[in-house]
């Protein structure tokens, strides 16, 4: 019996993640091999995007690609931002289904077995994960996330519990139809707002969240927050103007569709 999907692409943006990447790849390989054994995917690849790191991340990525042909390395000569790194990862990915998450492994990748089951059974286009509890990050990050999700729901009518959480399983066809422009952390909203307005089916499920133990997060930095809010204001009109695609257009490039 053929696999449900031909190839899964893991996409991991990385900025100064040299201490974590070996562990990240081990976890992705374990999850990918289990999904192959379960018949969910025929094969998998791991796309690591170095966003102009100043530590040993570029060297670590090059070493990993030499050790395993399933690993693809992408390098930005300078730091461009999270959104740019994710877009480069999407461009390099060859799978018909893509898992995007952070290099610090914010959730257990073995939970992708549940995500694949949901995407098949409910004929969904995106599985978007949300955090059961994120108080371990501290009150500032918690309240910023709460406010940001409220703003996104209010301004763009995107009804997701945790829109910026880096845990998403996406059919390739979605990425073929959205126009992603953000260089920063607004990219998650840009992706999900367009997908929802184009008529793609989105399913959510909760996961236990594991705060990073290595490296530093810049998401709560004042400059990053200001940029996110600025993009939300500037892009509101464009995103709200998007209308739905016809059903055959949404799945025209997806050979696994049964609709």
N, C-alpha and C positions, 0 to 999 in steps of 0.2 A: 504494500500500500504506500503510495507516495506521501511525502511529508506535507503538512498543511501549508508551509511556506518554503520556498527554495533556499533562501539565505537570510540569516539575521545579521545585521550590522550593529555592533555596540559602538557608540560614539561617546568618547570621554574627552572633554576639553580639559586642558591642564596648564596651569600657570604656577611655576615653582612647586611642583609636586614630586620631586625626585625621591623623597623618602617614602612615598606611598605607591608609586606606579607598579612596582613588582607585585605587591599585594593585590592591587586592583586587577592586574592581568590574571593572576592565579584565580581570583574569584570569578572573573568573566569566563575563563576557560572552563572552570568547573560547571558553571551554569550553562554555558553553550553546549558542552558535551552531554549534559543531562537532557537538554532540549532535543538534541539530535537523537539520543537513545529513545526518547519518548515519542519520536515521530512528529514533533512540532516543526522542526526545521531540517532541511537537508544538509546544511552547512552553516558556518558562522565566521565572521571576521571581527577584529577589534581595531577600531580606528582611534588612534591617540593623537590629539591635536596640541602641539606645543605653541602656546600663545606668547611667544617672545620671552620665554623664561630667562631669569638671570642666574639661576642655580644650575644643577647638572641635569635638569629635565631633558634637554635635547639629546644629550649623550645617552641617558637611560633609554629613551625611546628608540634611538638608533640601535642600541644593543639588543633591545627586545625584538625589533624587526628582523635582526640577523638570526635570532634564535628560533623564531616561529614564523612561518610564511603566512599564517593567518592574521598577523599583526601588521597594520598599515600605519606609517608615521607621516604626519603632516606638520610642517614647521612654518610659523610666522616669523619673519625676520625682526619684527618689533611687536610689542604688546598692543593689541588692537581692542581687546575687550571680550567679555564672555560671549556676547551674541555673535561676534565675528568668528570666534573659535568654533561655536556650534555650527554656524553656517558652513564653514570650511569642512567640518566633519560630515555634515549632510552631503556636501558636494562630493566628497571622497568615497562615501559609502556606496556599495554596490548591491546591498540587500534589497529584497522586496518588502522587508519589514525592518524597522530601526528602533533600537532601544537607546535613548539618550539619558544619561545621568552624569553625576559629578565623579571626578577621579577619587574623591575621598570616601566613596561608597556610603552614601547616606541611608541606604536600605539594603537588605539582604537580596542579592541578585537571584537566589534560588526561588524567590517569589515570582519570578517571571513565568514560572510554570502556571501560576494562577492567572497572570495577565494574558497569556496565550489562550488559556481555556475560555476566558471571558470574551476575548476578541473573536474567537470562533463561534461560541455558542450564541452570542448576541449579535453576531455579524457587525461588530463595531469597527470603527476606523482608527480610533485612538483609545488607549487605556491610560488614564491620567491618575497617578497615585497622589495621595495626600497623607500628611503626617497625623497619626493619632495624638501625639503629644510632642510639642516642641519647646516646652518650658525650660529644658536643659540648656538652651542657647542663651538664657538670660532674659530679663524683662524687656530690654530695649528691642532686641530682635523679634520677640514675641509680639509686642504691640505694633511694631512697624509692619509685620506681616499681616496682622489682623486689619489694620487700617488700609493697607495696600489692597488686600483682597476685597474690602468693602468698596474702595474707589473703583476698582475694575468692574465690579458688579454694577455699580451705580452709573458709570460713564459709558460702559460698553455692553452691559447686559450679559456678561460672561458669567454663567452660574457654575463656578467651580470653587471648591472649598479651599484649594491651596494652589493657585494658578502657577506660581513660580517654583514649585517643588520640582527638583530635577529627577523625576521618575516617570518617564513617558515611553509607551510602546506605540509606534506610529506606522501605519501602512505607507509604503512609498508613494502611492497615488496622492496622498494628502500633500506631501512635499512638492509634488509636481504641479500643484495648483495654487499654492500660497506664494505670496510675494513678500519674502522676509528681508527687511532692511536694517534692523537694529544692529548696532555694534556692541550693545551692552546688555544689561540684564532685563530689558524690556522685551527681549525676543520671545520669551515664553508667552507673554500676553499677546504679542503680535501673532504668534502661531495659533494659539488656541482661539482667539477672537475670530481670525479668518476662517479656521476650520469649522467653527460653530456656525458662522454666517453662510458659509458655502453649503452647509447641510450635512456635513460629515457627522457620523455618530460617535459620541464620546461617552465612555464609561469611567467611573471613578471607583477606586477602592483604597482603603486605608492600610498603612504599613507602620510598623515600628520604626522610629527614626533614630539614627545613630549620629550624634554630632561628631565633627571631625576631631581626630586625636593627633594629627600631624599637619603642619602647614598653617597658614592663616587665611581666614575668609575676609574678603573686602566688601561683601554685600551691604553691610550696615554702615559703611563709611559715609559721612555726610555728602561728599561729592557724588557718590554712586546713587544715593537716594534722590538727590536733586535732579540728576540726569534721568532717572526712571520717571519721575513725576513730569519732567519737561517733555519727555517722549510721549507719555500718556496724553498730555494736553495737545501736543502737535499732531499726533496720529489719530486722535479720536474721530475726526470727520471722515478721514479716508477709510478707517476700519468699519465705521457704522454704515458707509455707503455700499459695502459689499453685499451682493445678493446671492441667493442659492443657485448652485449648479443643477442641471438636470441629472437624474439618477444615473443614466448611462454615462454621462460625462465624469461623474465622481469615481466610477470604477472602470473606466474604459481601458486603463493600462494595468489592471490588476488581474493576473491570470488565476488567482485563487478564489475570486469572487464566485459565490453561488447565487447572487441576487439576479 
